[in-house]
């Protein structure tokens, strides 16, 4: 070893150490700013931050490390309750407590990633990057949705409201009354409604532990659905029955005969209320969680399907969505799944039909709801027939796109068998 190399070695290590110190300081300040500035009382923020802890448990189940995170999150929750808020009585919010837990998890994983080396650093990045992306995406989407109110002060809620009524009853009002009359159902419903980021985190963590697929594919699907859904919100801006009916929700919906005399037009709604009803991204993401649980265990698939059903009831019971929002979400979710499934060519029938079919049905619904609502009001048979046909087509396309992995596995097995036979 030359004298220059002997001199440069300590210098490189010194520079590397200095850079790590600067990174750690900057990261610590970022976490401090998040603690001070983020609205932890907003449920989505808390559940979004908690994804870091979910990933940490899935990838690095070190007892002492996890215990330290839990104790740190508990200390932050107590400090927020008794020092910041100066509360005399305990008033802990589950989402806020989970947010503090996730924030400490971010801090621990981030510091370890900065000082780790090699494979350990890559493992820590597999926790930190997707958790940060999900949290930023959830927080950013909330801000963008509010901006849509400035662009569209009037909404198309009456068109969706009229379609739901054309079914012969208002499903959202029925579920809303159940939520109101049964407090336990309402409490569980609101919890599961806002805990969607945890469902996303769990399916990502399951693929991360499985080590047979690229887990970032899951994050890509969720973000693609969110971005495309945002543009659909601009195409058909709507809020939800609770904002249209106001205090009347969920008690007194308009009857089918009343809807015939309703003048369908855009209506002004406070710009602060997000235009995020059509299609329901809540149901879209729940469906994508279920779709991408196919390679997992039977229990995981059953839990994911249960989550889909729960989300269907939650979105209507909270009054945030119309029934038609959920119907349109199905073909939209299938189209997104097909768009992001790049393991086969787009011209393949198993991918092309779900992609084009799902997108076509989604846009067809938006056009019919805007310009053909009077046809649906003639008889409940027409809207129900359209709902059944749309759902049946979506189920068929869903089976096509989800059969891709099975087909690939069988093809690989067939090629291996042919190779063995040739040998």
C-alpha positions as CSV (number, residue, x, y, z in Angstrom):
1,X,0.0,0.0,0.0
2,X,1.4,3.4,-1.0
3,X,1.8,6.3,1.3
4,X,-1.0,8.2,-0.5
5,X,-3.4,5.3,0.0
6,X,-2.5,5.2,3.7
7,X,-3.2,8.9,4.0
8,X,-6.5,8.9,2.0
9,X,-8.0,5.9,3.9
10,X,-8.5,7.8,7.2
11,X,-9.6,10.9,5.3
12,X,-12.3,9.0,3.4
13,X,-13.6,7.5,6.6
14,X,-13.6,10.9,8.2
15,X,-15.6,12.4,5.3
16,X,-18.0,9.5,5.3
17,X,-18.5,9.8,9.1
18,X,-19.1,13.6,8.7
19,X,-21.7,13.0,6.0
20,X,-23.5,10.5,8.1
21,X,-23.6,12.9,11.1
22,X,-25.1,15.6,8.9
23,X,-27.7,13.2,7.5
24,X,-28.6,12.0,11.0
25,X,-28.9,15.6,12.1
26,X,-31.1,16.5,9.2
27,X,-33.3,13.5,9.6
28,X,-33.7,14.1,13.3
29,X,-34.8,17.7,12.6
30,X,-37.2,16.4,10.0
31,X,-38.8,14.1,12.6
32,X,-38.9,16.9,15.1
33,X,-40.7,19.2,12.5
34,X,-43.2,16.3,11.8
35,X,-43.9,15.9,15.5
36,X,-44.5,19.7,15.9
37,X,-46.3,20.4,12.6
38,X,-48.3,17.3,11.5
39,X,-52.0,17.2,12.5
40,X,-52.0,13.9,14.4
41,X,-55.7,14.4,15.2
42,X,-56.4,13.7,11.5
43,X,-56.9,9.9,11.4
44,X,-55.3,9.4,8.0
45,X,-52.1,11.0,9.2
46,X,-51.8,8.8,12.2
47,X,-52.6,5.6,10.4
48,X,-50.2,6.6,7.6
49,X,-47.3,7.1,10.0
50,X,-48.1,3.8,11.7
51,X,-47.1,2.0,8.4
52,X,-43.5,2.4,9.4
53,X,-44.0,0.3,12.6
54,X,-45.9,-2.3,10.5
55,X,-43.0,-2.7,8.1
56,X,-40.5,-2.7,11.0
57,X,-42.4,-5.6,12.7
58,X,-42.6,-7.5,9.4
59,X,-38.9,-7.2,8.4
60,X,-36.9,-6.7,11.6
61,X,-38.7,-8.4,14.5
62,X,-36.0,-7.6,17.1
63,X,-37.7,-7.6,20.5
64,X,-35.6,-4.9,22.2
65,X,-35.8,-2.6,19.2
66,X,-39.6,-3.0,18.9
67,X,-40.0,-2.6,22.7
68,X,-38.0,0.7,22.6
69,X,-40.2,2.0,19.8
70,X,-43.4,1.1,21.7
71,X,-42.1,2.8,24.9
72,X,-41.0,5.8,22.9
73,X,-44.4,6.1,21.2
74,X,-46.1,5.7,24.6
75,X,-44.0,8.5,26.0
76,X,-44.8,10.8,23.1
77,X,-48.6,10.1,23.5
78,X,-48.4,10.9,27.3
79,X,-46.4,14.0,26.7
80,X,-48.9,15.2,24.0
81,X,-51.9,14.4,26.3
82,X,-50.7,15.9,29.6
83,X,-48.1,18.5,28.6
84,X,-49.0,19.8,25.2
85,X,-52.8,19.6,25.5
86,X,-52.7,20.0,29.3
87,X,-55.5,17.4,29.6
88,X,-56.7,16.5,33.1
89,X,-58.6,13.5,31.9
90,X,-57.3,10.8,29.4
91,X,-58.6,11.5,25.9
92,X,-56.4,9.4,23.8
93,X,-57.2,9.1,20.1
94,X,-56.2,5.7,18.6
95,X,-55.0,7.2,15.3
96,X,-52.9,9.8,17.2
97,X,-51.3,7.2,19.4
98,X,-50.5,5.0,16.3
99,X,-49.1,8.1,14.7
100,X,-46.6,8.7,17.6
101,X,-45.7,5.0,17.4
102,X,-45.0,5.3,13.7
103,X,-43.0,8.5,14.2
104,X,-40.6,6.9,16.7
105,X,-40.3,3.9,14.3
106,X,-39.3,6.3,11.5
107,X,-36.7,7.8,13.9
108,X,-35.2,4.5,14.9
109,X,-35.2,2.9,11.4
110,X,-33.9,6.1,9.9
111,X,-30.9,6.4,12.2
112,X,-30.1,2.8,11.9
113,X,-30.2,3.1,8.1
114,X,-27.8,6.0,8.1
115,X,-25.2,4.1,10.2
116,X,-25.8,0.6,8.8
117,X,-23.7,-1.0,6.1
118,X,-24.4,-3.3,3.1
119,X,-27.3,-5.7,3.3
120,X,-28.6,-4.4,6.6
121,X,-28.8,-0.9,5.1
122,X,-30.8,-2.2,2.1
123,X,-33.2,-4.0,4.5
124,X,-33.7,-0.8,6.5
125,X,-34.3,1.1,3.3
126,X,-37.0,-1.4,2.3
127,X,-38.9,-0.2,5.4
128,X,-38.1,3.5,5.3
129,X,-38.7,4.3,1.7
130,X,-42.2,2.8,1.2
131,X,-43.3,3.9,4.7
132,X,-42.3,7.5,3.8
133,X,-43.9,7.3,0.4
134,X,-47.2,6.1,1.8
135,X,-47.2,8.7,4.5
136,X,-46.3,11.5,2.0
137,X,-48.9,10.2,-0.5
138,X,-51.7,10.1,2.1
139,X,-50.8,13.6,3.4
140,X,-50.4,15.1,-0.1
141,X,-53.6,13.6,-1.4
142,X,-55.6,15.2,1.3
143,X,-54.2,18.6,0.4
144,X,-54.8,18.1,-3.3
145,X,-58.4,17.0,-2.8
146,X,-59.1,20.2,-1.0
147,X,-57.7,22.2,-3.9
148,X,-60.3,20.6,-6.2
149,X,-62.9,22.6,-4.4
150,X,-61.4,25.8,-5.7
151,X,-61.6,24.5,-9.3
152,X,-65.2,23.1,-8.9
153,X,-67.2,25.1,-6.4
154,X,-70.3,23.3,-7.8
155,X,-70.5,19.5,-7.7
156,X,-72.5,16.8,-9.6
157,X,-73.8,15.2,-6.3
158,X,-77.4,15.4,-7.4
159,X,-76.7,13.1,-10.3
160,X,-75.2,10.4,-8.1
161,X,-77.9,11.0,-5.5
162,X,-80.6,10.5,-8.2
163,X,-79.1,7.3,-9.5
164,X,-79.0,5.8,-6.0
165,X,-82.6,6.7,-5.5
166,X,-83.5,5.1,-8.9
167,X,-82.6,1.7,-7.3
168,X,-85.8,2.0,-5.2
169,X,-84.1,3.1,-2.0
170,X,-81.0,5.0,-0.9
171,X,-78.4,2.5,0.3
172,X,-76.2,5.1,1.9
173,X,-79.0,6.3,4.0
174,X,-79.9,2.8,5.1
175,X,-76.3,2.1,6.2
176,X,-76.1,5.6,7.8
177,X,-79.1,4.7,10.0
178,X,-77.4,1.5,11.1
179,X,-74.3,3.4,12.0
180,X,-76.3,5.9,14.0
181,X,-78.6,3.5,15.8
182,X,-75.9,1.0,16.7
183,X,-72.9,2.8,18.3
184,X,-70.6,-0.2,18.2
185,X,-71.1,-0.6,14.5
186,X,-70.5,3.1,13.9
187,X,-67.3,3.1,16.1
188,X,-65.9,0.0,14.3
189,X,-66.9,1.4,11.0
190,X,-65.2,4.7,11.4
191,X,-62.1,3.0,12.7
192,X,-61.8,0.6,9.7
193,X,-62.7,3.4,7.3
194,X,-59.7,5.5,8.4
195,X,-57.3,2.5,8.9
196,X,-57.0,1.9,5.1
197,X,-53.2,2.9,5.1
198,X,-52.6,0.0,7.6
199,X,-54.2,-2.4,5.1
200,X,-51.9,-1.2,2.4
201,X,-48.9,-1.6,4.7
202,X,-49.9,-5.1,5.7
203,X,-50.1,-6.4,2.1
204,X,-46.8,-4.7,1.3
205,X,-45.2,-6.2,4.4
206,X,-46.5,-9.7,3.5
207,X,-44.9,-9.5,0.0
208,X,-41.7,-8.2,1.6
209,X,-41.5,-11.2,3.8
210,X,-42.4,-13.6,1.0
211,X,-39.4,-12.5,-1.0
212,X,-40.8,-13.9,-4.3
213,X,-42.2,-10.7,-5.8
214,X,-41.1,-7.1,-5.9
215,X,-43.0,-5.5,-3.1
216,X,-42.6,-2.0,-4.5
217,X,-45.1,-3.2,-7.2
218,X,-47.7,-2.9,-4.5
219,X,-46.9,0.7,-3.7
220,X,-46.9,1.5,-7.4
221,X,-50.4,0.1,-7.8
222,X,-51.8,2.1,-4.8
223,X,-50.2,5.3,-6.1
224,X,-51.4,4.8,-9.7
225,X,-54.9,4.3,-8.4
226,X,-54.7,7.5,-6.4
227,X,-53.3,9.6,-9.2
228,X,-55.8,8.3,-11.8
229,X,-58.6,8.6,-9.3
230,X,-57.8,12.2,-8.7
231,X,-58.2,13.0,-12.4
232,X,-61.6,11.2,-12.4
233,X,-62.6,13.4,-9.4
234,X,-62.0,16.3,-11.7
235,X,-64.2,14.7,-14.4
236,X,-67.1,14.0,-12.0
237,X,-66.7,16.2,-8.9
238,X,-68.9,14.9,-6.1
239,X,-68.6,14.8,-2.3
240,X,-71.1,12.4,-0.7
241,X,-74.7,12.2,0.5
242,X,-73.9,13.5,4.0
243,X,-72.8,16.8,2.5
244,X,-75.8,17.1,0.2
245,X,-78.5,16.1,2.7
246,X,-76.8,17.8,5.6
247,X,-78.7,17.3,8.9
248,X,-81.3,15.2,7.0
249,X,-78.7,12.4,6.6
250,X,-79.4,9.6,7.2
251,X,-83.0,10.2,8.2
252,X,-85.1,11.5,5.3
253,X,-83.9,10.6,1.7
254,X,-86.0,11.7,-1.3
255,X,-88.4,9.0,-2.5
256,X,-88.3,7.7,-6.1
257,X,-91.4,9.8,-6.9
258,X,-89.8,12.9,-5.5
259,X,-86.7,12.3,-7.6
260,X,-88.8,12.6,-10.8
261,X,-89.5,16.2,-9.9
262,X,-85.9,16.9,-9.0
263,X,-84.1,19.3,-11.3
264,X,-80.7,17.7,-12.0
265,X,-78.0,20.4,-11.9
266,X,-74.7,21.1,-10.3
267,X,-75.0,22.4,-6.7
268,X,-72.6,24.6,-4.7
269,X,-70.8,22.9,-1.8
270,X,-68.2,24.3,0.5
271,X,-64.8,24.2,-1.3
272,X,-63.1,22.8,1.9
273,X,-65.0,19.5,1.4
274,X,-63.0,17.1,-0.8
275,X,-64.5,16.2,-4.2
276,X,-63.5,12.6,-3.8
277,X,-66.7,10.5,-4.2
278,X,-66.7,9.2,-7.7
279,X,-65.3,6.5,-7.9
280,X,-64.6,5.5,-4.3
281,X,-60.9,5.2,-4.0
282,X,-61.5,3.6,-0.6
283,X,-63.2,0.7,-2.2
284,X,-60.7,0.7,-5.1
285,X,-57.7,0.4,-2.7
286,X,-59.5,-2.3,-0.7
287,X,-60.1,-4.3,-3.9
288,X,-56.4,-3.9,-4.9
289,X,-55.4,-5.1,-1.5
290,X,-57.6,-8.2,-2.0
291,X,-56.4,-8.7,-5.6
292,X,-52.7,-8.7,-4.5
293,X,-53.3,-11.1,-1.7
294,X,-53.7,-13.9,-4.2
295,X,-50.1,-15.3,-3.8
296,X,-50.5,-15.2,0.0
297,X,-52.1,-17.7,2.4
298,X,-55.8,-18.6,2.4
299,X,-56.2,-16.8,5.7
300,X,-54.7,-13.6,4.3
301,X,-57.0,-13.7,1.3
302,X,-60.1,-14.2,3.6
303,X,-59.1,-11.3,5.7
304,X,-58.6,-9.1,2.7
305,X,-62.0,-10.0,1.3
306,X,-63.5,-9.3,4.7
307,X,-61.8,-5.9,4.6
308,X,-63.4,-5.2,1.2
309,X,-66.9,-6.0,2.5
310,X,-66.2,-3.9,5.6
311,X,-65.0,-1.0,3.5
312,X,-68.2,-1.2,1.3
313,X,-70.3,-0.8,4.4
314,X,-68.1,1.9,5.9
315,X,-68.0,4.1,2.9
316,X,-71.8,4.2,2.8
317,X,-72.4,4.3,6.5
318,X,-70.2,7.3,7.0
319,X,-72.1,9.2,4.3
320,X,-68.9,9.8,2.4
321,X,-70.0,7.8,-0.7
322,X,-73.0,6.9,-2.8
323,X,-73.6,3.3,-3.7
324,X,-72.8,4.0,-7.3
325,X,-69.3,5.2,-6.3
326,X,-68.6,1.7,-5.1
327,X,-70.0,0.1,-8.3
328,X,-67.7,2.2,-10.5
329,X,-64.7,1.4,-8.2
330,X,-64.8,-2.2,-9.3
331,X,-64.0,-1.9,-13.0
332,X,-61.7,1.0,-12.2
333,X,-59.7,-1.2,-9.8
334,X,-59.5,-4.0,-12.4
335,X,-58.2,-1.5,-15.0
336,X,-55.5,-0.2,-12.6
337,X,-54.4,-3.8,-11.8
338,X,-54.1,-4.6,-15.5
339,X,-52.2,-1.3,-16.2
340,X,-49.6,-2.1,-13.5
341,X,-49.2,-5.8,-14.3
342,X,-46.3,-5.5,-16.7
343,X,-45.1,-9.1,-16.4
344,X,-47.0,-9.9,-19.7
345,X,-47.4,-7.8,-22.9
346,X,-50.2,-5.3,-23.0
347,X,-51.5,-7.0,-26.2
348,X,-52.0,-10.2,-24.3
349,X,-55.7,-11.0,-23.9
350,X,-55.3,-11.6,-20.2
351,X,-54.1,-8.0,-19.8
352,X,-55.6,-6.1,-22.7
353,X,-59.3,-7.0,-22.0
354,X,-59.3,-6.0,-18.3
355,X,-57.3,-2.8,-19.1
356,X,-59.5,-1.6,-21.9
357,X,-62.7,-3.1,-20.6
358,X,-62.3,-1.7,-17.1
359,X,-61.4,1.8,-18.3
360,X,-64.3,1.8,-20.9
361,X,-66.9,0.8,-18.3
362,X,-65.5,3.3,-15.8
363,X,-65.9,6.2,-18.3
364,X,-69.2,4.9,-19.6
365,X,-70.6,5.1,-16.1
366,X,-69.4,8.7,-15.7
367,X,-71.1,9.7,-19.0
368,X,-74.3,7.9,-18.2
369,X,-74.6,9.3,-14.8
370,X,-74.0,12.9,-16.1
371,X,-76.3,12.7,-19.1
372,X,-78.6,9.7,-18.8
373,X,-79.9,9.8,-15.3
374,X,-83.5,10.3,-16.5
375,X,-83.3,6.9,-18.2
376,X,-82.4,5.3,-14.9
377,X,-85.4,7.0,-13.2
378,X,-87.9,5.3,-15.4
379,X,-87.8,2.0,-13.6
380,X,-85.6,0.4,-11.0
381,X,-85.0,-2.5,-13.4
382,X,-82.7,-0.4,-15.6
383,X,-80.2,0.7,-13.0
384,X,-80.1,-2.7,-11.3
385,X,-79.4,-4.4,-14.7
386,X,-76.6,-1.9,-15.4
387,X,-75.1,-2.5,-11.9
388,X,-75.2,-6.3,-12.3
389,X,-73.8,-6.2,-15.8
390,X,-71.0,-3.9,-14.8
391,X,-70.1,-6.0,-11.8
392,X,-70.2,-9.3,-13.8
393,X,-67.9,-7.9,-16.4
394,X,-65.5,-6.6,-13.7
395,X,-65.5,-10.1,-12.0
396,X,-64.7,-11.7,-15.4
397,X,-61.8,-9.3,-16.1
398,X,-60.6,-9.6,-12.6
399,X,-60.2,-13.4,-13.0
400,X,-58.4,-12.9,-16.3
401,X,-55.8,-10.5,-14.9
402,X,-55.3,-12.5,-11.7
403,X,-54.8,-15.7,-13.7
404,X,-51.6,-14.3,-15.1
405,X,-49.4,-15.4,-12.2
406,X,-50.9,-18.9,-12.2
407,X,-50.4,-19.1,-16.0
408,X,-46.8,-18.0,-15.7
409,X,-46.1,-20.6,-12.9
410,X,-47.6,-23.4,-15.0
411,X,-45.7,-22.3,-18.1
412,X,-42.5,-22.3,-16.2
413,X,-43.3,-25.8,-14.8
414,X,-44.1,-27.0,-18.4
415,X,-40.8,-25.6,-19.8
416,X,-38.9,-27.3,-17.0
417,X,-40.7,-30.6,-17.6
418,X,-39.9,-30.3,-21.4
419,X,-36.3,-29.6,-20.7
420,X,-36.0,-32.6,-18.4
421,X,-37.7,-34.8,-21.0
422,X,-35.3,-33.5,-23.6
423,X,-32.3,-34.3,-21.5
